[in-house]
Amino acid sequence: MTFSPSRYDTMQYRRCGRSGLQLPAISLGMWHNFGTNANHDVCRNMMRRAFDLGITHFDLANNYGPAPGSAEERVGQILKQDFSDHRDELIISSKAGYRMWPGPYGEWGSKKYLVASLDQSLRRLGLDYVDIFYSHRSDLNTPLEETIGALDQIVRQGKALYVGVSNYRGPRFVETMELVKARGWTPITIHQPVYNMRNRWIEEELLPETEKYGAGVICFSPLAQGVLTNKYLDPAQPIPQESRAADPDGYLQAEQVTPEVIAQVRELAPLAEARGQTIAQLALAWLLRDTRVTSALIGARNVQQVEDCVGALANLEFSAEELSVIDRLFPRA
Ligand SMILES: NC(=O)c1ccc[n+]([C@@H]2O[C@H](COP(=O)([O-])OP(=O)(O)OC[C@H]3O[C@@H](n4cnc5c(N)ncnc54)[C@H](OP(=O)(O)O)[C@@H]3O)[C@@H](O)[C@H]2O)c1
């Protein structure tokens, strides 16, 4: 497979906290649209086009599908088909935390689960190591020392280069960083929280802490699963057939796309238009206005969506008036 020689020309790369790792400002995740029912060629084209646009980071987890594990299997096939000469240009991540197999060792944060799950992920992906491995959620019933100690061991074994945490609340993140410092363990390079205009919890609770401890932040669901786009704005077809809200396997439920939510998003349209952006581009640019955000982690169902999202990078500047319109529509947490 030959990729565009200009693939690094326009993407912006941001340093992940105070680490040596740089990530593309837009990364592509495989939570939806890469499972058993997905069209292999569409998946392949999305990954190839993404890489040609400078998206060097693909994000996975053990349970992405459906069925759980199938997204890693599919990406493993595509890496083999198209990316075998480019492994050193890619950052591939995986995670463990949610239910993956039956019994007490198939979820949460024990060492038993994390180590076994990563071994399974590596087999599915056909890789010797992942670049980033995450504890996918905080487990209050397992000693933090055990979960974070397992991440340290995984790096020392060469199965991951960097480690991170996802969905950890602010105080738990601080506890984690203090523990790592006290033990001299492998640093937590990155946090993966949800962040978008509709969910601004990290602004007060987490970003000051990630900055203080020098961790990067990659924000998932930056488009609120597709709500912060023009997708649901057509009154004649409020839930389009080709949408996550219409997909029985989709995490976004049609009931969540209420008339109130749509009215809010519709008010973004004039602002987006004035900036020469789509609503999706506006939502991504708004997220990336904060330089403490390393990367916006999008999902996509086709190549056009990937291209549209990358187009957000053409304008990341906001006037005070634009920001206050957004604050009025989507108040801070
Ligand atoms: N750590 C965690 O716990 C966690 C949780 C969730 C997600 N994640 C990660 O974050 C990634 C992204 O999450 P997400 O898929 O919810 O992100 P998202 O970017 O908020 O939503 C993706 C959806 O938005 C729509 N979309 C994307 N680009 C568009 C465009 N340019 N124009 C119109 N619609 C567009 C598509 O919806 P349609 O399918 O409706 O077309 C797409 O499936 C996941 O793949 C995963 O890697 C992590």
The ligand as a Gaussian input file, in Angstrom:
#p B3LYP/6-31G(d) Opt

LIG

0 1
 N      -12.700000       5.738000      26.937000
 C      -13.997000       5.587000      26.813000
 O      -14.702000       5.176000      27.744000
 C      -14.631000       5.891000      25.486000
 C      -16.023000       6.001000      25.375000
 C      -16.548000       6.342000      24.126000
 C      -15.707000       6.550000      23.043000
 N      -14.354000       6.394000      23.181000
 C      -13.434000       6.565000      22.052000
 O      -13.766000       7.765000      21.357000
 C      -14.038000       7.453000      19.986000
 C      -15.043000       8.398000      19.448000
 O      -16.274000       8.313000      20.163000
 P      -17.610000       8.654000      19.409000
 O      -17.735000       7.760000      18.220000
 O      -18.714000       8.712000      20.386000
 O      -17.229000      10.145000      18.887000
 P      -18.016000      11.312000      18.169000
 O      -17.016000      11.856000      17.204000
 O      -18.605000      12.207000      19.185000
 O      -19.218000      10.626000      17.366000
 C      -18.975000       9.906000      16.196000
 C      -20.218000       9.962000      15.335000
 O      -20.481000      11.290000      14.933000
 C      -20.950000      11.306000      13.601000
 N      -19.991000      12.079000      12.798000
 C      -18.647000      12.018000      12.816000
 N      -18.113000      12.942000      11.996000
 C      -19.155000      13.584000      11.443000
 C      -19.248000      14.638000      10.522000
 N      -18.145000      15.217000      10.044000
 N      -20.472000      15.072000      10.149000
 C      -21.593000      14.500000      10.662000
 N      -21.570000      13.489000      11.550000
 C      -20.361000      13.040000      11.944000
 C      -21.070000       9.874000      13.168000
 O      -22.376000       9.492000      13.542000
 P      -23.293000       8.539000      12.659000
 O      -22.744000       7.192000      12.883000
 O      -24.633000       8.777000      13.258000
 O      -23.162000       9.009000      11.226000
 C      -20.055000       9.179000      14.038000
 O      -20.322000       7.825000      14.198000
 C      -14.478000       5.990000      20.041000
 O      -14.366000       5.343000      18.784000
 C      -13.521000       5.428000      21.057000
 O      -12.262000       5.230000      20.450000
 C      -13.818000       6.088000      24.384000

